[in-house]
Amino acid sequence: MKKKETLWELLGRLDQEAGEFNMYLSEANRYFDTAAKKTRDVLDRQEKDLHTTITKVRRALKQFTRKYKDEKKDNRKDKKKS
């Protein structure tokens, strides 16, 4: 049969368990913060890559649009001459 705890023993045990719980909670928070930082770094890098890609596409589209307009002008001039 178990020996009954006195109130002071119970409070001491609960205080010790609360301390251990806080230690594990602190460690879990540290892991969470580390994961959040690494995730943020990955997202920032992907956002930067996305903006770089968008810039390249815009430049290419601008060049394509210029060529298309120039070809369209040339075709109109040729039709007027005919």
C-alpha positions, 0 to 999 in steps of 0.5 A: 500500500502506498504511503499517503503524502502530506500536503507539503510533500504534495506541494513539493512534488507538484512544484518539481513537476511544474518546473520540469513541465516549464523546462520541456515547454521552453525546449518546445518553444525553442524548437518551434522558433527555430523551425519558424525562422528556417521556414521564414528564410525559405519563404524569403528566398522563394519570394526573392526568386519569384520576383527575379523570375517576374522581372525576367518575364517582364523584360522578355515580354517587353522585348517580344511586344516591341518586336510584335509591334514592329512587325505589325508596323512593317506589315501595314507599310507593305500593304499600303505600298501595294 
